[in-house]
């Protein structure tokens, strides 16, 4: 046979083989579909044949449809995040510009670009595998094992850890310049959407997760700074708030990837991340030997926030009745970092009154927020329905000492929540203890949640000369609270170096208990009981490096080395107008204690504000130039009635980290009386121009018969940063008294602020009211 003939035969054989493979693949696919459909029809037939309730068929179909829909949504979200993680920053911004007309100079508000860091991480990522494996095996695995044992799931361990090729990404960084000279504070927007895979075994069952997603604001504190290389003594790494976590389940766990069950697994993972590195927990890294390890691993908190969730109004109606009337069964979840509280549920109301009090240990002040989430309790198997969320800036509470205001709910059609938050400093003297105990007694009349008068910090350094060769750990008790150190393997002289912080109700009557326990036998090696009243008499109420003998230890030679510090809570000083109510501090006040009256603006500030108002006057040509600019944008020195005698309004205006414009209407001074001498019934109305629609309108409550009304009400507008320069905030004071058609004008005065010229260093200011422009209808 010729060469050409052989080639033809070979080609024919290849084609026949390809056709055979294609037909085989088609037949397998067809039989798979046919078998699935046949099984479905057979099940339906058997359900009908045996007269089984139709609900038994619909229930699994309902969950399968929900699961399929949820999986598709997660896949789209994950594909978007992964494409962003793998793309260059320039390409991302160009794509954003195509759809939002984002100016080329806009990247991230108050953040700097770190694309160079992402390139370095991409190069280093293949070498990070061993570190992550050690972190999972020695840090995450023990905590997960303990958490799952509460659900009767024993023997948790990692079987396989694959990081994948997609590294984490930092979308921006902010370095604070108003900190102590002994530390550097840096915030980074962290996002990871990798192709990793983790396989674990629990109670002899194998399962795993893949496509892990984590995103949140990560803070890195470099402290202390030292005079030797590497110049930084240690690092503290933590999330300011709980990060967003999502993942897909594989293996046996895929059965639990349904609404309700999957949420339990996600909450467990989120809690473990919170216990590791969400405030008040930190992940410390020591870089230099000769530094204060206590300060690195267990720094003292900045203070305590005492929070009172009083009530909510006009919540959404989630349980709709037959006649169209509605109700809800609302409760509120409060979070600060990894700390969480929940109010009781008030049934059948959209205006619940909780009067719930709790206290949060506050580690840092800058860029942390208190989060409030409201839900409608459902008795069925489904999730509780979401009613809205709100937030308060911790720095705002710290500045003012006390904040008492109504906060509107975001992500909701209606609703607002009444919150009172008080900042408590930590004092190293016992002078304020009695006053704090009296405040607690007054508050405990309306709330059952325990309140506290002191903070106890315990540093468990080491133990010596324990009996036998145990696997020791230390368990601490203060009242109903407890803490545990990590287990140290097979040693008589364990070094723990772990710190704990407890809230104390009354240090005169409570005590601290510590037990050294052998994990293998669960036997107590020895214990220490200390009366906290003793530390009230110590210098600065602290004991450092003290060796305490362990009672109950055979031989009597075992000791436990501790640092113990007691701090009394002290209500922070706040500005006050004399009636005892909470007032917002004016940021122009030089320092606490230098006076409570709002200071007059200096000439240079007037000139700055007058200059800043010029672009605004160009947008509204009806106003006269320099004089009108001064009227609208600055406070008149020495005149509390304003330059027109119409009064003045105190506002806080700032752009928040969640791309929202936040306005707090505090109070108005010296409104004029009506012509017949009657007092007005004023309220404040807001518009975010040029939009005058119903969605842009915000209103305060009406205050009856008052020329000096106080509101302390907060409002928010969601607005992207690229639109901020195109918006103007209009603040109008309206008189509600009488019939509007009999009044000459219901508007008593007005202020207009250019949102593109907001000064972040002067968020709270007084503004003179100017004659209103009649360009909208009441």
C-alpha positions, -999 to 999 in steps of 0.1 A, spaced: 0 0 0 13 34 -9 22 61 16 -8 82 5 -31 52 11 -18 46 46 -23 83 55 -60 80 43 -65 49 64 -49 65 95 -70 97 90 -102 76 87 -93 56 118 -87 89 138 -120 103 126 -139 71 135 -122 72 169 -132 108 175 -168 101 164 -169 71 187 -157 93 217 -182 120 208 -210 96 205 -200 79 238 -199 113 256 -233 122 242 -248 89 252 -234 92 288 -248 127 291 -281 116 276 -284 86 300 -275 108 329 -303 132 322 -327 104 314 -319 86 346 -324 118 367 -357 126 350 -369 90 354 -360 90 391 -379 123 396 -410 110 379 -407 77 398 -406 96 431 -436 117 421 -455 85 412 -446 68 445 -457 99 464 -491 97 447 -494 59 449 -490 59 487 -510 91 492 -481 109 509 -487 146 517 -478 170 489 -458 190 514 -432 162 517 -425 167 480 -426 205 480 -403 210 510 -371 195 495 -379 211 461 -382 245 479 -348 241 496 -332 228 464 -344 259 445 -332 282 473 -298 265 473 -295 267 435 -304 304 435 -280 311 464 -252 292 446 -256 312 414 -256 345 433 -224 335 452 -207 324 420 -214 358 403 -202 376 434 -171 355 437 -162 358 400 -164 396 403 -142 397 434 -117 373 420 -114 392 387 -108 424 407 -81 406 428 -63 394 397 -67 426 377 -44 456 377 -56 487 396 -54 508 364 -77 485 346 -102 485 375 -104 523 376 -108 525 339 -137 501 341 -153 521 369 -149 553 349 -168 538 320 -199 534 342 -197 561 368 -178 590 352 -153 588 380 -126 615 377 -91 601 372 -78 616 404 -104 598 425 -93 564 439 -104 558 475 -115 584 500 -88 593 525 -67 563 514 -35 561 493 -27 536 465 -6 506 473 -4 488 440 33 483 446 25 463 477 1 440 458 28 433 432 52 423 460 26 400 477 19 384 443 56 375 441 58 362 477 25 343 478 39 309 466 63 310 496 36 317 522 22 282 522 42 268 552 34 297 574 -3 294 567 -2 257 574 15 263 608 -11 290 616 -40 267 608 -25 237 627 -14 255 659 -37 285 662 -70 279 643 -73 242 648 -74 242 687 -99 270 688 -122 254 662 -120 221 680 -131 238 712 -160 256 695 -173 225 677 -172 204 709 -201 225 721 -221 211 692 -210 175 700 -186 175 670 -153 161 682 -118 156 668 -116 186 644 -83 187 625 -70 199 591 -63 172 565 -53 193 535 -43 229 531 -39 244 496 -35 281 493 -40 284 455 -26 310 432 -47 341 440 -31 363 467 -49 387 490 -52 423 478 -49 457 496 -70 483 479 -57 513 499 -38 524 530 -41 552 555 -13 562 579 -24 584 609 -2 613 617 -20 624 649 -8 596 671 19 591 698 55 595 686 62 560 700 38 542 675 27 541 639 -9 533 631 -19 521 596 -53 511 582 -55 488 551 -86 477 531 -80 439 529 -97 416 504 -91 379 497 -110 359 472 -87 330 465 -89 296 449 -78 279 482 -90 246 494 -91 233 530 -101 198 539 -109 188 575 -122 159 594 -147 161 623 -159 130 641 -145 107 614 -164 126 587 -144 144 560 -155 178 546 -140 210 535 -143 245 522 -131 262 490 -133 296 474 -128 314 507 -136 352 507 -126 376 535 -128 414 533 -126 441 559 -106 471 573 -73 457 588 -53 478 612 -16 474 618 0 491 649 38 493 650 47 498 686 69 504 704 95 522 682 130 513 693 165 526 685 178 494 670 171 476 637 144 469 626 133 501 645 99 486 653 96 465 685 64 447 675 33 446 655 -4 443 664 -26 431 636 -64 431 639 -97 439 622 -116 469 635 -149 451 630 -160 416 620 -149 410 584 -172 397 557 -166 360 553 -180 336 527 -170 302 513 -183 272 495 -186 238 512 -173 205 497 -175 169 507 -200 159 534 -205 195 544 -221 203 510 -253 188 525 -254 217 549 -251 244 522 -287 254 527 -304 285 542 -302 282 580 -277 254 583 -250 271 563 -255 303 584 -246 283 615 -213 272 600 -205 307 588 -212 322 622 -188 297 638 -160 306 613 -167 343 618 -167 340 656 -133 321 655 -118 349 633 -132 374 658 -117 355 688 -83 357 670 -80 391 655 -111 413 658 -110 439 685 -106 436 715 -86 406 703 -53 412 685 -26 391 667 7 403 682 41 398 665 72 405 685 102 417 665 126 427 692 135 408 724 139 437 749 105 453 749 75 454 772 56 422 762 26 432 783 21 464 763 24 445 730 1 416 738 -24 431 762 -25 469 761 -49 488 784 -82 497 768 -88 533 759 -121 534 778 -156 520 781 -188 529 763 -220 526 783 -247 523 757 -285 527 763 -308 516 734 -339 533 745 -365 528 717 -373 527 680 -400 543 660 -419 537 627 -402 504 619 -411 484 588 -441 461 591 -430 426 583 -460 406 596 -489 418 574 -524 409 585 -555 401 564 -569 437 565 -536 452 555 -525 462 590 -490 452 600 -468 446 629 -433 433 638 -416 416 667 -384 437 667 -351 432 686 -317 449 682 -282 434 679 -254 457 691 -218 451 680 -184 467 686 -157 446 670 -161 411 683 -183 422 712 -220 415 708 -252 422 728 -289 416 720 -320 433 734 -351 414 743 -379 410 717 -409 433 719 -439 416 703 -465 431 680 -452 466 676 -434 489 652 -425 514 681 -406 492 706 -393 505 739 -363 484 751 -344 506 775 -315 482 772 -281 490 788 -248 474 781 -211 483 782 -183 478 756 -146 477 762 -131 501 737 -96 494 726 -92 521 699 -110 553 691 -101 561 655 -122 546 626 -143 522 648 -180 522 647 -208 509 669 -232 488 647 -269 484 654 -290 458 634 -327 454 639 -346 422 631 -382 410 631 -383 377 651 -399 348 631 -411 316 647 -407 295 616 -375 278 603 -365 307 581 -342 336 590 -354 366 610 -363 394 587 -341 425 585 -355 458 596 -325 481 591 -292 491 605 -275 522 620 -240 531 633 -223 555 656 -187 567 654 -167 559 685 -146 590 680 -177 611 681 -187 596 715 -152 601 728 -151 637 718 -185 646 732 -185 626 764 -221 617 758 -243 614 727 -281 613 729 -298 612 695 -322 596 671 -304 578 643 -323 569 611 -321 533 599 -303 526 566 -313 498 542 -349 503 554 -379 521 540 -386 537 574 -376 537 610 -352 553 635 -336 543 667 -330 564 699 -295 558 714 -277 573 744 -240 566 746 -217 577 774 -179 576 773 -162 564 805 -125 570 812 -102 548 832 -90 563 865 -60 550 886 -75 564 918 -106 551 937 -121 586 941 -148 581 915 -159 546 926 -187 557 949 -202 580 923 -200 553 897 -218 528 920 -246 553 925 -250 558 888 -252 521 883 -279 517 909 -300 543 892 -296 526 858 -303 491 871 -338 502 880 -347 501 843 -324 473 829 -316 438 841 -283 437 822 -254 440 847 -235 472 847 -199 478 859 -179 503 879 -143 491 872 -120 473 847 -96 446 858 -66 437 837 -47 404 845 -14 394 829 -7 357 834 31 355 830 42 321 841 40 293 867 69 275 884 74 241 901 41 224 892 36 188 902 45 159 880 48 169 843 14 183 833 -1 199 802 -11 230 822 -34 260 814 -48 287 836 -85 294 840 -96 328 854 -129 338 870 -143 372 878 -180 369 887 -197 352 859 -170 359 834 -141 335 827 -110 332 805 -85 305 797 -49 306 785 -35 283 758 -23 249 769 15 244 774 27 208 766 45 187 792 62 213 814 65 220 852 75 257 845 51 269 818 54 304 803 19 317 793 24 354 786 -13 361 780 -35 390 791 -72 392 801 -95 421 807 -127 419 828 -155 443 836 -161 444 874 -194 453 890 -181 462 925 -144 458 933 -152 461 971 -171 428 971 -158 408 941 -127 386 938 -104 371 912 -100 333 911 -73 315 891 -69 278 887 -39 259 871 -54 228 855 -37 198 839 -55 192 805 -46 155 805 -63 146 838 -85 177 842 -71 180 878 -65 213 895 -28 217 902 -34 247 924 -54 279 927 -52 316 938 -81 336 952 -76 374 955 -99 400 970 -102 430 946 -107 453 975 -70 449 983 -59 465 951 -79 497 958 -53 504 984 -22 497 962 -3 526 946 -20 533 912 -41 502 920 -17 478 904 7 450 912 35 441 888 55 408 887 41 393 919 46 356 926 15 341 943 16 307 960 -8 281 946 -30 267 973 -38 230 971 -5 222 953 14 193 969 47 205 984 36 241 987 63 254 963 42 260 932 38 297 923 20 318 897 35 351 884 9 378 877 5 415 868 -28 428 881 -42 463 873 -75 478 885 -90 509 869 -122 527 881 -146 539 855 -151 577 854 -177 596 834 -159 618 809 -163 656 810 -188 669 785 -200 703 773 -233 712 788 -258 741 784 -268 740 820 -299 718 819 -280 685 824 -288 672 790 -261 659 766 -247 683 741 -225 680 711 -190 694 716 -180 721 692 -147 709 677 -134 744 679 -132 742 717 -95 743 725 -96 717 753 -119 703 780 -123 726 809 -115 758 791 -152 769 789 -186 755 779 -198 784 757 -191 781 720 -161 803 713 -162 830 688 -145 823 655 -112 839 648 -107 862 619 -86 837 599 -113 811 601 -139 836 588 -117 844 559 -113 807 551 -150 800 553 -159 831 532 -134 820 505 -148 784 506 -183 797 500 -175 814 467 -182 784 444 -215 779 462 -226 815 453 -217 808 417 -242 780 418 -269 803 432 -265 837 414 -295 852 432 -274 857 463 -252 888 466 -215 878 465 -193 885 495 -220 896 520 -243 866 513 -214 842 514 -206 853 549 -242 850 559 -245 815 547 -212 800 557 -199 815 590 -208 825 625 -209 862 633 -185 870 662 -203 883 693 -238 878 679 -259 848 689 -288 859 667 -267 858 635 -260 886 610 -297 889 600 -311 885 635 -328 852 624 -308 830 648 -282 803 641 -281 765 638 -255 740 651 -248 712 627 -223 684 623 -217 676 586 -192 649 576 -186 623 549 -186 588 564 -164 558 556 -194 539 541 -198 565 513 -226 583 532 -231 620 541 -239 623 578 -258 653 591 -266 658 628 -289 687 637 -280 696 672 -299 728 682 -310 763 671 -304 796 691 -323 829 692 -351 823 667 -373 855 664 -408 855 678 -438 859 656 -453 894 650 -480 889 676 -453 879 702 -461 841 701 -433 816 702 -427 795 671 -431 758 666 -398 751 647 -385 721 629 -356 716 605 -360 703 569 -331 691 548 -326 687 510 -296 674 491 -297 697 461 -302 697 432 -327 669 441 -359 681 457 -378 648 455 -394 630 484 -363 607 487 -341 637 493 -362 652 520 -354 648 557 -372 664 587 -367 667 624 -394 666 650 -414 697 657 -405 715 690 -435 734 704 -433 770 716 -395 774 716 -370 799 702 -340 777 713 -350 742 703 -327 712 708 -330 682 684 -298 661 683 -312 641 654 -290 624 628 -297 619 591 -278 602 563 -276 604 525 -259 575 506 -237 593 480 -206 582 460 -175 603 465 -174 614 428 -209 630 432 -200 649 464 -187 680 447 -219 683 427 -242 684 457 -254 712 481 -270 707 514 -299 729 521 -310 733 558 -342 752 563 -359 761 596 -397 759 593 -424 773 616 -452 748 620 -475 771 640 -508 782 626 -523 776 591 -497 779 565 -519 799 541 -523 826 568 -486 830 573 -464 854 554 -438 826 550 -434 794 571 -396 795 565 -377 812 593 -343 809 578 -319 788 557 -283 777 553 -268 762 522 -235 742 523 -214 731 494 -207 694 501 -175 695 480 -159 720 505 -165 701 538 -137 706 563 -130 673 581 -112 691 610 -143 713 617 -172 689 614 -194 706 641 -201 743 637 -226 771 642 -241 786 610 -261 819 607 -296 816 593 -301 837 562 -334 847 545 -349 817 528 -350 814 490 -386 807 479 -378 781 453 -397 751 468 -432 746 481 -442 734 515 
